[in-house]
Amino acid sequence: MTSQTDLAAMMCSRLCHDMLSPVGALSNGLELLADERDPEMRARCVELLEQSARISTQKLKFFRLAFGAAGGFGEAVPVEEAQDVISALAGENKRVELNWAIAEASLPKPAIKVLLNLAQIALDALVRGGTLDIGAERRDGNVEIVARAVGPRIAFDETIGAALQGDLDPADITSRTAAAHMIALLAEEMGGGLQYALSEDALVLGGVLPEPEGMIW
């Protein structure tokens, strides 16, 4: 069985893995810049450093909203913050078209966490590009969330899907499935649930979360 300590350790491993590439690129770029004397090559090094710094900042902003605990479960988060984070991450892949269908100005923090994680999973599935559609709406006392990835090739590990639906043995949770497991636990604690549907050219991820009691809109 996965303890809270184990889950925290796996989440840390996930974060370190995701940050290793851009931070490593920063370190390598600084070393190259220190030894390079050609103006054109130095300009290129600076460009790569700026790109690595931008990616690092985008990932940290994502981690803060998607995994952070600040603010508590009852706080509303502006949807614009989530849109900015996902738009920045998707912007690194020029072959992905991003579409939004969210009328609400803000959503409860648990809904934002679920939305961001589902969007990231869907984005990762578009290895050859495609379209990422993200939507959310309030209906009958619930917040309904959907992220749909459509493309020529969908790369999706169904153990992540099993973790989302609570069907994966906790003993089998890894750093790869820890985020999905985390939001599945969050949805369960709130009395909601997550699900997914996979076909050859599409992945649909969805969640239904009851609105927190006492939430002011």
WOBELGI-V723193 format. One record per residue. N is the residue number from 1. RES is the residue in one letter. PHI is phi in degrees with one decimal (NA if undefined). Layout:
n=[N/N]
res=[RES/RES]
phi=[PHI/PHI]
This chain:
n=[1/2/3/4/5/6/7/8/9/10/11/12/13/14/15/16/17/18/19/20/21/22/23/24/25/26/27/28/29/30/31/32/33/34/35/36/37/38/39/40/41/42/43/44/45/46/47/48/49/50/51/52/53/54/55/56/57/58/59/60/61/62/63/64/65/66/67/68/69/70/71/72/73/74/75/76/77/78/79/80/81/82/83/84/85/86/87/88/89/90/91/92/93/94/95/96/97/98/99/100/101/102/103/104/105/106/107/108/109/110/111/112/113/114/115/116/117/118/119/120/121/122/123/124/125/126/127/128/129/130/131/132/133/134/135/136/137/138/139/140/141/142/143/144/145/146/147/148/149/150/151/152/153/154/155/156/157/158/159/160/161/162/163/164/165/166/167/168/169/170/171/172/173/174/175/176/177/178/179/180/181/182/183/184/185/186/187/188/189/190/191/192/193/194/195/196/197/198/199/200/201/202/203/204/205/206/207/208/209/210/211/212/213/214/215/216/217]
res=[M/T/S/Q/T/D/L/A/A/M/M/C/S/R/L/C/H/D/M/L/S/P/V/G/A/L/S/N/G/L/E/L/L/A/D/E/R/D/P/E/M/R/A/R/C/V/E/L/L/E/Q/S/A/R/I/S/T/Q/K/L/K/F/F/R/L/A/F/G/A/A/G/G/F/G/E/A/V/P/V/E/E/A/Q/D/V/I/S/A/L/A/G/E/N/K/R/V/E/L/N/W/A/I/A/E/A/S/L/P/K/P/A/I/K/V/L/L/N/L/A/Q/I/A/L/D/A/L/V/R/G/G/T/L/D/I/G/A/E/R/R/D/G/N/V/E/I/V/A/R/A/V/G/P/R/I/A/F/D/E/T/I/G/A/A/L/Q/G/D/L/D/P/A/D/I/T/S/R/T/A/A/A/H/M/I/A/L/L/A/E/E/M/G/G/G/L/Q/Y/A/L/S/E/D/A/L/V/L/G/G/V/L/P/E/P/E/G/M/I/W]
phi=[NA/-84.2/-84.2/-61.8/-65.3/-63.2/-64.2/-61.9/-64.3/-69.2/-65.6/-63.1/-62.8/-61.8/-63.2/-63.1/-62.4/-69.6/-89.5/-60.3/-65.6/-66.9/-70.1/-63.2/-65.4/-62.4/-62.6/-63.9/-64.2/-65.9/-65.2/-64.2/-64.1/-66.5/-97.3/-87.0/-114.8/-71.7/-56.6/-66.4/-69.9/-64.0/-63.6/-66.2/-61.5/-62.7/-61.5/-68.0/-63.7/-62.3/-64.4/-64.0/-64.5/-64.8/-63.5/-60.0/-63.7/-62.5/-65.6/-64.0/-63.3/-62.8/-59.0/-60.8/-80.4/-79.7/-122.0/-67.2/-105.3/-62.8/99.3/78.6/-75.5/-88.5/-81.6/-85.3/-118.2/-58.5/-60.1/-57.3/-63.8/-65.2/-62.5/-62.0/-65.0/-68.5/-61.3/-66.3/-66.6/-67.8/-65.0/-72.1/-106.8/-67.5/-94.6/-108.5/-98.4/-109.0/-125.3/-117.4/-138.2/-133.2/-88.4/-68.9/-79.2/-148.2/-138.1/-59.6/-54.7/-58.7/-65.9/-63.5/-61.6/-64.4/-57.7/-64.0/-68.5/-64.9/-63.0/-65.2/-61.6/-64.9/-63.4/-62.3/-73.9/-89.4/-69.0/-114.0/84.1/146.3/-120.6/-116.9/-108.1/-127.0/-138.8/-157.8/-154.6/-89.9/-153.4/52.7/81.2/-121.7/-108.3/-102.5/-127.0/-143.3/-132.0/-122.9/-108.4/-127.7/-167.1/-68.4/-149.5/-104.3/-106.1/-142.7/-81.6/-70.4/-67.5/-67.0/-62.4/-63.4/-64.9/-60.1/-89.7/75.5/-97.1/-92.7/-56.7/-52.7/-68.1/-97.6/-66.6/-124.6/-61.3/-72.1/-106.1/-62.1/-64.8/-63.2/-63.2/-60.2/-73.6/-66.6/-63.6/-61.2/-63.1/-64.3/-61.0/-88.8/85.8/-113.2/-167.2/-123.9/-155.5/-147.6/-138.6/-125.3/-131.2/-61.4/-123.9/-152.7/-129.5/-118.0/-117.4/-139.9/-149.2/-126.2/-125.3/-61.5/-66.4/-58.1/-64.9/79.7/-71.0/-104.4/-110.2]
